[in-house]
Amino acid sequence: MTKKIAFLTATEGIERVELTDPWQSVTDAGHSAELLSTEAGEVQTFDHLDKAETRPVDTVVGDADVADYDALVLPGGVANPDALRLDEGAVAFIRAFAASGKPVAAICHAPWTLVEAGALRGKRLTSWPSLQTDIRNAGGEWVDEEVVVDGNLITSRNPGDIPAFTKALLDAVG
């Protein structure tokens, strides 16, 4: 059965491979992927600090409904989640998605948005190492592992973990 997977990003600062590789895995598995962002138009991806490709936005997050999606993917990049956590609509969507029990997959710096959404109390997760204090302060348990699944949260540390990250996501959506 085809599932609809939301990928939520800010308008720039997205680590390209953390968006494009899971997206490709989702569509290769026969599911549909939709790009949500804080503004209409396009988002700018990056290869670390260098501009890479742009991608068209399908839906502005403020117009999106959690009920329309089977899972949520939060790509990293440093600037992307930092910008998302300042957008009240994006934070509200992430909070509602986490509370829905549907899979939420966050890689690298993306768990910053889960901190902002108040979704980490009592959860075990991983991320880019610089987030560990933020995660602990938000009530989560930070570990240094390739992929961590705790309830509906799926987390990974960096682009090198993408194969394990996408496998866990696909296993979660069935």
Buried (B, 14 or more C-beta within 10 A) or exposed (E): EEBBBBBBBBBBBBBBBBBBBBBEBBEEBEBBBBBBBBEEEBBBBBEEEEEBEEBEBBBBBBEBEBEEBBBBBBBBBBBBBBBBBEBEBBBBBBBBBBBBEBBBBBBBBBBBBBBBBBBBEEBBBBBBEEBBEBBEEBEBBBBEBBBBBBEBBBBBBBBEBBEBBBEBBBEBBE
